[in-house]
Amino acid sequence: MINLLIIDDEIEIGNFLSRLFTAKGYRVQVVNSGKEFFSINFSLQKFHAAMIDLKLPDADGLTLLQQLKKFQPRCKAIIMTGYSTIETAVEAIKFGASDYIEKPFDDIDLLEKQIDSLLEDNDKTAHETIKSIAHEIGFITGKSEKMEQLLKTAYKVAQKNVNVLIEGETGTGKEVLSRFIHHASPRSQESFIGVNCGAIPESLLESELFGHEKGAFTGATQQRKGLFSIASQGTLFLDEIAEASRSIQVKLLRVLETREFMPVGSDKIFRTNTRLIAATNEDLQEAVKNKKFREDLYYRLNVVHLTIPPLRERKEDIPYLIEHLLQRFPNSNITFSDDALAYLQRYDWPGNIRELANFVTRVVALTDSNQAITPGDLPISYFAISSHPSIGRTISKKSEESELESYLHRWTNHVLTVFNQKEEISLEEILDQVKDLEAYVGKAFIMKTLKDVEGNRKEAAKRLQITMRKLRYLLNEK
């Protein structure tokens, strides 16, 4: 017989759930407080599943979840939550909860289905589904536990019709993760549309999102639907959301609050059922503090918060990522030796997966199709073990100088060795390595300046007498 534990301080809810699942043949125990929970002898009573309310008068649901998993790791758990605590419910999934359900229970059939599904031995099936979807869209996780947990959370969140905010450095794969959420959701057969808020001028972005009427502005020669209409039953991905103007932020807030919008030049109100996923490489909380981003819009977007780790924190995945990237070139039989992969895993990859992808493309373009790449075949810049210190990393000036000096010494020795050899020389490769030198030195100066100005990019660009666009380009944030 199935043993079900229900933890809820509302006696009526506890009694209702007890009657519901007792009628299904379950043995149900209800506790109404943290004190009652801790009075249970878990060494004598085994539970197959538990329903845990996040808010109790004398206890926190997350604490009870962690204790339950400590006493009985195999017990499945589902979190009961109000809309305002969905973000906390997602945190509960990271602590081992299998799912969450919103209160009040509007659909009893759905509630029963969730519990029945929870009790099935479907962990293996879910794992296989996650891997299948990830493979289909090219989201490679390798052996990284961080990425595996991220995908598990994203998969569970995908089933819910809630907004998602994805944060991560440039090039980490935020759009690919958003595609994973779409493909894992009930909307998978509908449209997935992405737009970069930082790449479109404000006037055009408004028209792109909401549409416009004929004659609404100069050049509007015909009526046009916006993305909120086109993706009404699907998913809309807003990249670089922090770059949206205050005016656009106000209009986005209205859509998220009311599901209604008005095209440019129209007095008609339209409705949308779009699921919104937003992404940024900036700290939105910091942007809110600096009055750059609306606080109310932040909370509307940040119902579920997912963070993609940078490549330097998941270097064990690099061989798997390279193997996947090489599959883009079916006519090439290039491979990387273990030593070459070891060298590449010692590099920080400040441009993350985007930089790695560009690197692999370049190697394929410059290498014979059947060659096995060794450390000697790698561009000289990738021999620097910690070539691009991160903004937040603590590094002394002496260490920075030593690192740059060491790199320049290695680069010079390599080029002089090639210059003095009597065999055939590939001038194209040497000129490419000159570009590597330029990129490395440029980044070194930028990182040093960023450290001096405590990460203020505008001030760094001003001191270096370059534009913000040039600064981003040199940091591989293209």
KADA-V432660 format. One record per pair of residues at least 24 apart in sequence whose ideal C-beta (glycine too) atoms are under 8 Angstrom apart, sorted by the first residue. I is the first residue (numbers start at 1). GAP is how many residues later the second one is. D is the distance in whole Angstrom. If there is no record, write none. Layout:
I;GAP;D, I;GAP;D
This chain:
1;24;7, 1;25;7, 1;26;5, 2;24;5, 2;25;7, 2;46;5, 2;47;7, 2;117;6, 3;24;5, 3;26;7, 3;42;7, 3;43;6, 3;44;5, 3;45;5, 3;46;8, 4;24;5, 4;25;7, 4;43;7, 4;44;7, 4;45;5, 4;46;7, 4;47;7, 4;111;8, 5;24;5, 5;26;7, 5;35;8, 5;42;4, 5;44;7, 5;45;4, 5;46;7, 5;63;8, 5;70;8, 6;24;5, 6;25;7, 6;44;7, 6;45;5, 7;24;5, 7;25;8, 7;30;6, 7;43;7, 7;44;7, 7;45;5, 7;46;6, 7;49;7, 7;54;7, 7;57;6, 8;24;7, 8;43;7, 8;45;4, 8;48;8, 8;72;7, 9;24;6, 9;44;7, 9;46;8, 9;47;5, 9;48;6, 10;43;8, 13;40;8, 13;90;8, 17;34;7, 20;88;7, 20;91;8, 20;92;7, 21;94;7, 24;88;7, 33;24;7, 33;25;5, 33;26;7, 34;24;5, 34;25;3, 34;29;8, 34;30;6, 35;24;8, 37;27;6, 37;30;8, 38;29;8, 42;29;4, 42;30;6, 46;26;7, 46;29;8, 47;25;6, 47;28;5, 48;27;7, 48;28;7, 48;71;6, 49;26;7, 49;27;5, 49;28;7, 49;29;7, 49;66;7, 49;69;6, 49;70;6, 50;25;6, 50;26;7, 50;27;5, 50;28;7, 51;26;8, 51;27;5, 51;29;6, 51;64;8, 52;25;6, 52;26;7, 52;27;6, 52;28;7, 52;45;8, 53;27;5, 53;28;8, 53;50;8, 54;25;6, 54;26;7, 54;27;5, 54;31;5, 54;34;6, 54;35;7, 54;38;7, 55;27;8, 55;30;7, 61;31;7, 62;26;7, 62;29;7, 62;30;6, 62;33;6, 65;27;6, 65;30;6, 65;31;7, 65;32;6, 66;29;6, 66;30;8, 69;26;7, 69;27;5, 76;42;5, 76;43;7, 78;36;7, 78;37;7, 78;40;6, 86;74;8, 86;76;6, 86;217;5, 86;218;7, 87;215;7, 87;216;6, 87;217;6, 87;218;6, 90;63;7, 90;67;6, 90;214;5, 90;215;7, 93;59;8, 93;60;5, 93;63;6, 93;64;8, 94;55;7, 94;59;6, 98;58;8, 99;57;6, 126;29;7, 129;26;7, 129;55;8, 130;25;5, 130;54;8, 133;47;6, 133;50;5, 133;51;5, 134;46;6, 136;47;7, 137;39;6, 137;42;5, 137;43;6, 137;46;6, 138;38;6, 138;186;7, 139;34;7, 139;37;5, 139;38;7, 139;40;8, 139;41;5, 140;177;7, 140;180;5, 140;181;5, 140;184;5, 141;176;7, 141;179;8, 142;172;7, 142;174;6, 142;175;3, 142;176;8, 142;177;7, 142;178;4, 142;179;7, 143;173;5, 143;174;7, 143;177;7, 144;165;8, 144;170;4, 144;172;6, 144;173;5, 146;163;5, 146;167;7, 146;168;6, 147;162;7, 147;167;6, 147;170;7, 150;27;8, 150;156;6, 150;157;8, 150;158;7, 150;159;8, 151;29;7, 153;153;7, 154;26;6, 154;27;5, 154;30;7, 154;152;6, 155;25;8, 155;29;5, 157;24;7, 157;147;5, 157;149;8, 158;24;8, 158;26;4, 158;27;4, 159;25;7, 159;26;7, 159;27;7, 160;144;8, 161;114;6, 162;141;5, 162;142;6, 163;93;7, 163;112;7, 163;113;5, 163;114;7, 163;115;7, 163;137;7, 163;138;6, 163;139;8, 163;140;5, 163;141;7, 164;112;8, 164;113;5, 164;114;7, 164;139;7, 164;140;5, 164;141;8, 164;142;6, 165;76;8, 165;112;8, 165;113;5, 165;114;7, 165;115;8, 165;119;7, 165;136;5, 165;137;5, 165;138;8, 165;139;7, 165;140;5, 165;141;7, 166;111;7, 166;112;7, 166;113;4, 166;114;8, 166;140;5, 166;141;8, 166;142;7, 167;112;7, 167;113;6, 167;114;7, 167;116;7, 167;117;7, 167;138;7, 167;139;7, 167;140;5, 167;141;7, 168;111;8, 168;113;7, 168;139;6, 168;140;3, 168;141;7, 168;142;7, 169;112;6, 169;139;8, 169;141;5, 169;183;6, 170;111;5, 170;181;7, 170;182;7, 170;184;7, 170;302;8, 170;305;8, 170;306;7, 170;307;4, 171;140;8, 171;180;5, 171;181;4, 171;182;6, 171;183;3, 171;184;6, 171;305;7, 171;306;8, 172;136;4, 172;137;7, 172;138;6, 172;139;7, 172;180;5, 172;181;6, 173;135;6, 173;179;8, 173;180;5, 174;65;7, 174;105;4, 174;107;8, 174;134;6, 175;62;6, 175;64;6, 175;104;7, 177;129;7, 177;131;6, 178;57;7, 178;59;5, 178;99;4, 178;101;7, 179;58;8, 181;54;7, 181;96;6, 182;52;7, 182;53;4, 182;55;8, 182;93;8, 182;95;8, 185;50;7, 185;90;7, 187;46;7, 187;47;5, 187;48;6, 187;88;6, 190;41;7, 190;43;5, 190;44;3, 190;45;7, 191;39;6, 191;40;5, 191;42;7, 191;43;4, 191;44;7, 192;39;7, 192;42;6, 192;43;5, 192;45;7, 193;34;5, 193;37;6, 193;38;5, 193;41;7, 193;42;7, 193;43;6, 193;44;7, 194;42;8, 194;43;4, 194;44;8, 194;45;6, 195;32;6, 195;41;8, 195;42;7, 195;43;6, 195;44;7, 196;43;5, 196;44;5, 197;41;6, 197;42;7, 197;43;5, 197;44;6, 197;45;8, 197;46;5, 197;47;4, 197;51;7, 198;41;8, 198;42;4, 198;44;8, 198;45;3, 199;41;7, 202;43;5, 202;45;6, 202;46;6, 205;39;7, 205;40;8, 205;43;6, 206;41;7, 206;42;6, 206;45;7, 206;58;6, 207;57;5, 209;39;7, 209;42;7, 209;43;8, 209;52;8, 210;41;7, 210;51;5, 210;52;7, 210;53;5, 210;54;6, 211;52;4, 211;53;7, 211;55;8, 212;51;5, 212;52;4, 212;53;6, 212;54;8, 213;50;6, 213;51;7, 213;52;4, 213;53;5, 215;50;7, 216;47;8, 216;48;5, 216;49;3, 216;50;8, 217;47;7, 217;48;7, 220;44;8, 220;45;7, 226;35;8, 226;37;6, 227;47;8, 228;27;6, 228;33;6, 228;42;8, 228;44;4, 228;46;5, 229;41;6, 229;43;7, 231;41;8, 231;43;5, 232;39;8, 232;40;5, 232;41;5, 232;42;6, 233;40;6, 233;41;8, 234;40;7, 234;41;7, 235;39;7, 235;40;5, 235;41;8, 235;42;6, 236;38;5, 236;39;7, 236;40;6, 236;41;7, 237;40;5, 237;41;8, 237;42;7, 238;38;7, 238;39;7, 238;40;5, 238;41;7, 239;39;8, 239;40;5, 239;41;8, 240;39;7, 240;40;6, 240;41;7, 241;37;4, 241;38;7, 241;39;5, 241;43;8, 241;60;7, 242;38;5, 242;39;8, 242;40;4, 242;42;6, 242;45;5, 242;50;7, 242;51;6, 246;48;7, 249;44;7, 249;45;5, 249;48;5, 250;44;7, 252;45;6, 253;41;7, 253;43;6, 253;44;5, 253;47;6, 256;41;7, 256;44;4, 256;45;7, 257;43;7, 276;25;7, 281;196;7, 310;39;8, 310;42;6, 310;80;8, 311;38;4, 311;41;4, 311;42;6, 311;45;7, 312;36;5, 312;37;6, 312;38;8, 312;78;7, 315;30;5, 316;29;8, 318;26;6, 318;27;5, 318;31;8, 318;38;7, 319;26;8, 321;32;6, 321;35;6, 322;34;7, 322;38;6, 325;31;7, 325;32;6, 325;35;4, 325;36;8, 326;34;6, 326;38;7, 328;33;8, 329;35;5, 331;38;7, 332;32;5, 332;37;5, 333;36;6, 333;37;5, 334;29;7, 334;30;6, 334;33;6, 334;35;7, 334;36;8, 334;37;6, 334;38;8, 334;39;6, 335;37;5, 335;38;7, 336;36;7, 336;37;5, 337;35;6, 337;36;6, 337;37;5, 337;38;8, 339;35;6, 339;36;5, 340;33;5, 340;34;6, 340;35;5, 340;37;7, 340;38;6, 343;32;5, 343;35;6, 343;39;6, 343;40;7, 344;34;7, 344;38;6, 346;39;5, 346;40;8, 347;35;5, 347;37;7, 347;38;7, 347;40;6, 348;38;6, 348;39;6, 348;40;5, 348;41;7, 348;42;7, 349;39;8, 350;38;4, 350;40;7, 350;93;7, 350;125;6, 350;126;6, 351;124;7, 351;125;3, 351;126;7, 354;122;7, 354;124;8, 355;121;5, 362;70;8, 366;62;7, 366;63;7, 366;66;7, 379;53;7, 379;54;6, 379;57;5, 380;30;7, 380;31;5, 380;34;5, 380;35;8, 380;53;5, 380;56;6, 380;57;8, 381;26;8, 381;52;8, 381;55;4, 381;56;7, 381;58;7, 381;59;5, 383;27;6, 384;26;8, 384;56;7, 387;53;6, 387;56;8, 388;55;6, 388;59;7, 389;58;6, 391;56;7, 391;59;6, 391;60;8, 391;64;5, 392;63;8, 395;56;7, 397;51;8, 400;44;7, 400;47;8, 400;48;6, 400;51;8, 403;41;8, 404;37;8, 404;40;5, 407;33;6, 407;37;8, 408;29;8, 408;33;8, 411;25;8, 411;26;6, 411;29;8, 439;35;7, 442;32;4, 443;31;6, 443;32;6, 446;25;6, 446;28;6, 446;29;6
